Amino acid sequence: MSKIDVIIPIKGRPAMLRERSLPALLSQTIQDFKVTIVDDGSSSDDFVEINQIIGEFCKTGMDIKLLKNIGNPGAAGARNFGFNNTSSKYVLWYDSDDILLDNKLKTSLALIASSNFDFAITRAQHMRDGELINEYWGEPQAPNRGKYAYHFPHQTMCALYHRQFLIDEDVTWNETINVMDDWAFSNEAILTSHNWVFSPVVTAHYFVPTEQSGSIGSQLTPSKIDSQKRAIKKIVNEVFTKNLEFSAFSQIRMKKHLISLFMSRFSYSRKKILK
């Protein structure tokens, strides 16, 4: 059995599989993995094309299966559905519009197996409109002396997880959060485990959402605003459950973020009334 399950949720955008995620997996320096693509309600035409693309990559020897998400719709539901229908020792969730560098799986597997860690985090460098910039995902901060930083510990593809840790601690994707579910999930993992490892090595490229990037999330809609607020509430509850508190600096950052979301929501409501 393969050591790693790579789970890719997708809804439409079959070109992302052909141009980014699957070629990146084909180039990995280790091939001890299998891929599960979870379709989350693509159109019939896109679903046919996704099937065709999978067939092309299967001819290279890549182990890929396609599932239709019959759980709750949305990225979080698709990720949970993929997890519940796989069984390898380690799990990597991977969005179709990002790119793993060829050292990703080898580096992460060596890190997590070096001391039987719950998960291993590496960094993803930001790419904006085709250019790499000096910004990164994957700068986790552990709770220290009862304080916790208000931050985004790691992007989806940054962490390789030990399946048993996720099962034992019941760490799952929150299906009530449609956007920023990765933010809530990464914080929960950091707050739950005292046995994880981080390496600053870059093992992926994250495409910053812009009008040209083809990534999801370039516009802040009312539903995304509300979803961010739910993610923040989930993180706050998790911090208090662990008998921690935010530092003064973190509290200021969180309040500024909430004010920004409130103003964005107010702006949308005002525009709707004026129409």
C-alpha positions as CSV (number, residue, x, y, z in Angstrom):
1,M,0.0,0.0,0.0
2,S,1.2,3.5,-0.8
3,K,2.5,5.6,2.1
4,I,0.8,8.8,1.1
5,D,-2.7,9.7,0.0
6,V,-2.8,12.9,-2.0
7,I,-6.4,14.3,-1.9
8,I,-7.4,16.9,-4.5
9,P,-10.9,18.5,-4.3
10,I,-12.0,20.0,-7.6
11,K,-15.1,21.8,-9.0
12,G,-14.7,22.7,-12.6
13,R,-11.4,24.1,-13.9
14,P,-10.1,20.8,-15.4
15,A,-7.2,22.8,-16.9
16,M,-5.7,23.2,-13.5
17,L,-5.3,19.4,-13.2
18,R,-3.6,19.2,-16.6
19,E,-1.4,22.3,-16.3
20,R,-0.5,22.4,-12.6
21,S,-1.4,19.8,-10.0
22,L,-1.0,16.5,-11.8
23,P,2.3,17.3,-13.7
24,A,3.7,18.4,-10.4
25,L,2.9,15.0,-8.9
26,L,4.4,13.3,-11.9
27,S,7.7,15.0,-11.2
28,Q,8.0,14.0,-7.6
29,T,11.3,12.4,-6.6
30,I,9.4,9.7,-4.8
31,Q,6.3,8.0,-6.3
32,D,5.1,6.2,-3.2
33,F,1.7,7.8,-3.2
34,K,-1.8,7.6,-4.7
35,V,-4.1,10.3,-5.8
36,T,-7.7,10.7,-5.0
37,I,-9.6,13.5,-6.9
38,V,-12.9,14.4,-5.3
39,D,-15.3,16.1,-7.7
40,D,-17.5,18.6,-5.9
41,G,-20.2,19.2,-8.4
42,S,-18.5,20.0,-11.7
43,S,-20.6,20.5,-14.8
44,S,-21.2,17.4,-16.9
45,D,-18.8,18.7,-19.6
46,D,-16.1,19.5,-17.0
47,F,-16.6,16.1,-15.4
48,V,-16.0,14.4,-18.7
49,E,-12.9,16.4,-19.3
50,I,-11.6,15.6,-15.8
51,N,-12.1,11.9,-16.5
52,Q,-10.1,12.3,-19.8
53,I,-7.3,14.1,-18.0
54,I,-7.1,11.4,-15.4
55,G,-6.9,8.7,-18.1
56,E,-4.0,10.5,-19.7
57,F,-2.0,10.6,-16.5
58,C,-2.9,7.0,-15.5
59,K,-1.1,6.0,-18.7
60,T,2.1,7.3,-17.2
61,G,1.7,4.9,-14.3
62,M,0.2,7.3,-11.8
63,D,-2.3,5.8,-9.4
64,I,-5.4,8.0,-9.6
65,K,-9.0,7.5,-8.7
66,L,-11.9,9.9,-9.2
67,L,-14.7,10.1,-6.6
68,K,-17.9,12.2,-6.7
69,N,-18.4,13.9,-3.4
70,I,-21.6,12.5,-1.9
71,G,-21.0,14.2,1.5
72,N,-21.6,17.9,2.2
73,P,-20.8,20.2,-0.7
74,G,-17.9,22.5,-0.6
75,A,-14.1,22.2,-0.4
76,A,-14.2,21.2,3.3
77,G,-16.8,18.5,2.6
78,A,-14.9,17.2,-0.4
79,R,-11.7,17.0,1.7
80,N,-13.4,15.1,4.5
81,F,-15.0,12.8,1.9
82,G,-11.6,12.1,0.3
83,F,-10.1,11.4,3.7
84,N,-12.9,9.0,4.7
85,N,-12.4,7.0,1.4
86,T,-8.7,6.6,1.6
87,S,-6.4,4.7,4.0
88,S,-2.7,5.4,3.6
89,K,-0.5,6.1,6.6
90,Y,0.0,9.8,5.6
91,V,-2.3,12.4,4.1
92,L,-1.6,15.4,2.0
93,W,-4.5,17.7,0.9
94,Y,-3.6,19.6,-2.3
95,D,-5.6,22.2,-4.2
96,S,-5.7,21.7,-8.0
97,D,-4.6,25.3,-8.8
98,D,-1.3,25.1,-6.8
99,I,2.0,23.4,-7.7
100,L,4.1,21.1,-5.6
101,L,7.9,21.3,-6.3
102,D,9.6,18.0,-7.1
103,N,11.0,17.8,-3.5
104,K,7.7,18.1,-1.7
105,L,6.8,14.5,-0.9
106,K,10.3,13.3,-0.3
107,T,11.1,16.3,2.1
108,S,7.8,16.0,4.0
109,L,8.0,12.3,4.3
110,A,11.5,12.4,5.7
111,L,10.5,15.1,8.2
112,I,7.4,13.4,9.5
113,A,9.0,10.0,9.8
114,S,12.2,11.3,11.5
115,S,10.5,11.2,14.9
116,N,7.0,9.9,14.2
117,F,5.6,13.5,14.2
118,D,1.9,14.1,13.9
119,F,2.5,16.4,10.9
120,A,5.3,18.1,9.0
121,I,5.0,21.6,7.6
122,T,7.1,23.1,4.8
123,R,6.7,26.5,3.1
124,A,4.9,27.6,-0.1
125,Q,6.2,30.6,-2.0
126,H,3.7,33.0,-3.4
127,M,3.4,33.5,-7.1
128,R,1.6,36.6,-8.3
129,D,0.6,36.9,-12.0
130,G,3.4,34.5,-13.1
131,E,6.2,36.0,-10.9
132,L,7.6,34.6,-7.7
133,I,7.5,37.1,-4.8
134,N,9.2,37.2,-1.4
135,E,6.1,36.1,0.5
136,Y,5.4,32.6,1.9
137,W,2.8,30.4,3.6
138,G,4.0,28.2,6.3
139,E,5.3,30.1,9.3
140,P,3.7,28.3,12.2
141,Q,3.9,29.6,15.8
142,A,3.3,27.2,18.7
143,P,1.4,28.3,21.8
144,N,4.0,29.8,24.2
145,R,3.4,30.4,28.0
146,G,-0.3,30.4,27.6
147,K,-0.3,32.9,24.7
148,Y,-1.2,32.2,21.0
149,A,-0.5,34.2,17.9
150,Y,-3.4,35.2,15.6
151,H,-2.0,33.9,12.3
152,F,-2.4,31.6,9.4
153,P,0.0,28.7,10.3
154,H,0.1,27.0,6.9
155,Q,-1.6,26.7,3.5
156,T,-3.4,23.5,2.6
157,M,-0.5,21.8,0.7
158,C,2.2,22.8,3.2
159,A,1.4,20.0,5.7
160,L,1.8,16.2,5.5
161,Y,-0.4,14.6,8.2
162,H,-0.2,11.3,10.0
163,R,-3.6,9.8,9.5
164,Q,-3.8,8.3,13.0
165,F,-3.3,11.7,14.6
166,L,-6.2,13.1,12.7
167,I,-8.4,10.1,13.7
168,D,-7.3,10.0,17.3
169,E,-7.8,13.8,17.8
170,D,-10.9,14.1,15.6
171,V,-9.3,16.9,13.6
172,T,-11.5,17.4,10.5
173,W,-12.3,20.1,8.0
174,N,-15.2,22.3,9.3
175,E,-17.9,21.9,6.7
176,T,-19.8,25.0,7.9
177,I,-16.9,27.2,6.7
178,N,-17.0,27.6,2.9
179,V,-13.9,29.9,2.7
180,M,-10.9,30.0,5.1
181,D,-11.6,26.4,6.1
182,D,-7.8,25.8,5.6
183,W,-7.2,28.7,8.1
184,A,-9.4,27.0,10.7
185,F,-8.0,23.6,10.0
186,S,-4.4,24.6,10.3
187,N,-4.9,26.4,13.6
188,E,-6.8,23.5,15.0
189,A,-3.9,21.1,14.1
190,I,-1.3,23.4,15.7
191,L,-3.4,23.9,18.8
192,T,-4.1,20.1,19.2
193,S,-0.6,18.7,18.7
194,H,2.6,19.2,20.6
195,N,4.4,16.9,18.3
196,W,4.9,18.6,14.9
197,V,7.9,19.7,12.9
198,F,8.5,22.7,10.6
199,S,11.1,23.2,7.9
200,P,11.6,26.6,6.1
201,V,12.4,24.8,2.9
202,V,10.1,25.8,0.0
203,T,8.3,22.8,-1.5
204,A,5.3,24.4,-3.3
205,H,4.1,27.5,-5.2
206,Y,0.9,29.2,-4.1
207,F,-0.9,31.2,-6.8
208,V,-2.1,34.4,-5.2
209,P,-5.7,35.0,-6.2
210,T,-5.9,37.8,-8.8
211,E,-7.9,38.3,-11.9
212,Q,-5.1,36.7,-14.0
213,S,-4.2,33.8,-11.7
214,G,-7.1,31.4,-12.3
215,S,-7.2,30.9,-8.5
216,I,-10.4,31.0,-6.4
217,G,-10.8,33.9,-4.0
218,S,-9.8,37.0,-6.0
219,Q,-12.9,38.8,-4.9
220,L,-14.2,39.2,-1.4
221,T,-17.9,38.4,-1.6
222,P,-20.5,38.5,1.3
223,S,-20.4,34.8,1.7
224,K,-16.6,34.8,1.9
225,I,-16.8,37.6,4.5
226,D,-19.3,35.6,6.6
227,S,-17.2,32.5,6.2
228,Q,-14.1,34.3,7.5
229,K,-16.0,35.5,10.5
230,R,-17.0,31.9,11.3
231,A,-13.4,30.8,10.9
232,I,-12.2,33.4,13.3
233,K,-14.9,32.3,15.8
234,K,-13.8,28.7,15.4
235,I,-10.2,29.6,16.1
236,V,-11.1,31.8,19.2
237,N,-13.1,28.9,20.6
238,E,-10.3,26.5,20.0
239,V,-7.8,28.8,21.8
240,F,-10.1,29.2,24.8
241,T,-10.8,25.4,24.9
242,K,-7.0,24.9,25.2
243,N,-6.9,27.3,28.2
244,L,-4.9,29.8,26.1
245,E,-5.3,33.4,25.2
246,F,-4.2,35.7,22.4
247,S,-1.3,38.1,23.0
248,A,-2.1,41.8,23.1
249,F,-0.7,42.2,19.6
250,S,-2.8,39.3,18.3
251,Q,-5.9,40.7,19.8
252,I,-5.3,44.0,18.0
253,R,-4.7,42.2,14.7
254,M,-7.9,40.1,15.2
255,K,-10.0,43.2,16.0
256,K,-8.6,45.0,12.9
257,H,-9.5,42.0,10.8
258,L,-13.0,41.9,12.1
259,I,-13.5,45.6,11.6
260,S,-12.3,45.3,8.0
261,L,-14.7,42.4,7.4
262,F,-17.5,44.5,9.0
263,M,-16.8,47.5,6.7
264,S,-16.6,45.2,3.6
265,R,-20.0,43.7,4.5
266,F,-21.5,47.1,5.1
267,S,-20.2,48.3,1.8
268,Y,-21.9,45.4,0.0
269,S,-25.1,46.0,1.8
270,R,-25.0,49.7,1.0
271,K,-24.4,49.1,-2.7
272,K,-27.4,46.7,-2.7
273,I,-29.7,49.3,-1.2
274,L,-28.5,52.0,-3.6
275,K,-29.4,49.7,-6.6
